[in-house]
């Protein structure tokens, strides 16, 4: 955030628009969602979890995984970053996705994912996409090149988003299957 606040290049060269625009990025929202649900887990480890929390926790893990994969597959070579911008980029797109997925694999919680939770987890990325496309139509800013309607048109952007949606759903199905297997394994070990 400090790197963004002190910069003057980019689509929004002045504050506060520049700082507020940071929250339009799926990367930032995914990092916040993962961090927020991890903190909630740490604070309430022994309490039963609601459907909303289970959905948000799955979203945090899936969205951060998608962030890391899409960044490294599509976006990594697009910028020439230095100094603190390079450090924050590494933390947001590499370190947090790896730590977030490993944290879920190692510590769970288990038994929180089913197909209903997977279904609910699709709502957040869809809302982000709708917000991004509507906002972009008015301000002509899109946080990622593959959702830039002004450059690619709606059909190409929707195709790009469909590919990301397939990745998201594949990861969700994998998380559901893995969660059940890891839960059974822990039950057998006890």
N, C-alpha and C positions, 0 to 999 in steps of 0.2 A: 504494500500500500504506500509506503514511504517512497519507493522508487517511482511509482505512478504519480504521486502528489508533487514530486520535485521535477518531473519531466515537463517538456513543452512540445514534444513532437507527437504525431498521431492525429487521429480524427478529431478528438476533443482536446485542443491545445491548452485550455485554461481550466482552472478549478472553479467551482466544485463539480462541474459536469464531468471532468476527467476522472475524478475519484469515484463519483457515483457510477460511471460507466463500467468500472471494474466489476461491479456486481452483475452485469449483463452476461459475463462469461460463464459458460457451463463449468469450466475448470474451477473457478472461484467458488461457485455454488456447491460443486461436488466436494471440494476440500472442506467447506464450512459444514456441510451435511454430515460428512464422515466424522469430522472433529466433534461436532455437537452430539451426535449419537454415541460416540465413544465416551465423551464426558458424562452423558446421562447414564450409560451403562456402569461406569465407575462409581457414580454417586448412588445408583439404585440397583446394585448387582443382585440383591436378594428379593426384589419386588417382582410380581408378575408383570408381563409386558402386554400392552394393549396392541390391537391391530394397527393403530396408527404408528406406534413406535416400531413394531416389527417391519412395517412398510418403509418407514424412514431409514431404519438401520440397513435393510436390504438395498434401498436406494443409495445410501452412502457408499456401500461396498461396490455395487454394480457401476454407479456413475463414476467413481474414482477409477475403477478398472477401465471403463470405456475412455475416460480422460487420458490415461496413460497409453493405452493402445492406439487411439486415434492420433494423439500427439506424435508418438514415435513412428507411426505408419504414414502419416499424411503431412503433419505440420512442422516437424523438427527442423527441417532445413530452410524454412522460410525466413527466419530472422537471424540477425547477426548481433548477438547480445554480449555485453561485457560487464564486468564488475558485479554489483549487487543485482542487476537485472538478470544476469546469468545464474547467479546463486538462487534467486527466487524462482526462476524458471525451472531449475533442476528440482527444487523442493516441491513445487506444485505439480510438475508433470512426471517426475520419476520417483523421488523418494517417498512421497505420500501415497501414490498408487501402490507401490511395492509394500510399504508398511501397512497400508489399509487392508490389502488382500491377505497378507501374511497374518495380520492381527486377527482377522475373521477366521482364517483357517486354523490358527493355533488356539484361539480363545473363545470363538463363537460370538454369541451364545448359540447353542444348538437347539433344534426343535422349534425354530421360529419361522421357518419358511415352508409354505405350502402353495398350491396353485392359486389360491385366493390372494395371498400376499404378493405373489408374482404379478397377478393381474392388477392389483392396486399400485404396484411399483411402476407400472407403465405410465401412470397419470402424470407424474412429475416431469419426465423428459418431454412428454407431449405438450404440457403446459409451457415448458421452457421454449419449445419450438414455436408454438403459436405466439407467445409473447415476442420472441425474437423476430419473427416474420412481420407481425403487425407493427412493432416498433421500428423495424428497418424500413418499412414502407413510408413511414413518416419522417424519420431522421436520416435515412439512407446510410445507416451504419449497421454492419453485420459483424459479429465478433469473430467469425471464422470465414476463411475464403470459400469453403464448401457450402455455406449457407447464404452466400452473397447473391441475392436475387437480381440486383442491378447488373451484376457481371454475368451470371449464368442463366438467369430466367428461372421461373417456378418449376418447370418440369425437371430440369437438371438438379436443382436444389432438393426437390422432393425425392428424386432417385438417390442422391447422396444420403439424405436422411433415412431413406428406407434401408440402405446398406448399414448405417449405424444402428438402426432399429433391429436388424437381424443380429448384429453383434450383441446388442443389449439382451435380446430375448435368448440367444444361445447361452450367454453368461448366466442369465436368470435360471434357465433350465438346468444348467450345470450346477449352479449354487443349490438349487432345490434338491437335486439328486445327491450331491455331495453332503449336504446338511443331513439328509436322512441316513446316509451311510456312516458318517462320523458320529451321529447320535447313537446308532445301533452299536458301533464299535465301543463307544464309551460305556454304554449300558452293559455290554458283555464283559468289559474289563472290570467293572465294579462287582 
